[in-house]
Amino acid sequence: MTFSTRLLLTCVIGLLAACSQLKETGRAVSQENGVLMDSDEQMLSARKFRITVRGSSVLFEGDAEQAFNRRADEYTRSQGCKGWKLLEFKMGIENTLLGGRRYAVGVVECTS
């Protein structure tokens, strides 16, 4: 195998690994500044939701807390809430194939 073939194969594998960093939920969001993130929402009760936001390890350099707040605003509004309050919150960095990936998870409750 020639050097150029090996280099091409390495680049293809690297690109495929980078593309797989966001979970396939169909809810990957590209914001106006180009940041990619993925989110999951889970209904805990009629007025409580667990929201998780994960950034792409390659492109997400923003603040996970800000991304969480934006997603909580969007999601609670889509559920008919006028506002929300934060009951639990945790953020950190999880390991991936290509390095660390920021995440934020919290439980929010609808307010009137």
N, C-alpha and C positions, 0 to 999 in steps of 0.2 A: 504494500500500500504506500503510495507516494505521500510526501509531506502535505501537499495541497489537498489531497483527499482526506487525510486525517484532520487537517485544520477545518475543512468544510463540515465534516461529520461532528467535530467538537462544537462548532458554532450552532449547528442544527439542534444538537442535544441541549445545549445551553439555552437556546431560545424556547424550546419546548418546556424545559423546566421552569423558566421564568413565566411562561404563560399559565402554568398550572398552579401558581401561588394563590390565586383567588378561588375559593370554593365555588363549585358550579351550582349556584342557587338561582341564577337568572336575575339577580339584584345587584350586579356590579354597577357602581355609579361613577361616572366621570364628572368631576366638578369643573367649574370654569377655569381653575388654575391647572387642570390636567391631572389632579390627584385621583388615583383609582382606589376604591374601597369596596368592601363587600359587607353586607349586613344581614343579620338574622333577627327575626322578631318572634317571640313566643308569648302567647296569651296565657297569663297565670290565673286571671279571674276576669270578670267583666270590665274592671277598671285598672287592672295591673298588667304590665307587660315587661318581659325581659328583652332587652335590646343589646345586641352584640355588633360591634363594628371592628372590622379587620382591614388593615391596609396592605397593599402590595409591598412586599419586601424590597422590590426594585424601585418603585416610584413614590411610595408613601413616606414623605419626610415631614408631614404636618403633625399637628398636635392631635393625638387620639381623643382627648377630652372634647376639643372643639368639634371634631367629626361626630362624636357621640351625641353632643348637644344638638347639632344640626339634624341628625337622623331622628332623634327623639322628637324634635319639633315637627318634622315632616310626618312621622308615623302617627303620633298622637292626634295631629290634625286630621289625618286620613281616617282615623277611628272616631271622629266626631268630638274630640276633647277640645275644650277651650284653652287649656293649659295643662301642665304636668308638674309633679314634684318628684324629686329623686329620693328613693328609699334606700338603695344600695348602689355602690359603684366600686369598680376595680379596673385598673389598667396596668398594662405591662408590655413585655416583649416576649413572643413565643418563637422558638427555633423552627426554621424551615431549611430546606435543602440549600437555598441561596443566602442564608443569613437570617437575622432577626426580623420579625414582623410585628409591628405595633398593634395592640388591640385594646378595646375598652368594652366593658360589659356592665350593665346596670339594670336595676329594676325601677320602673317609673310607674306612677299612679296618676290617673286623670284627675284634674281639678275642674271645678265649675267656672 
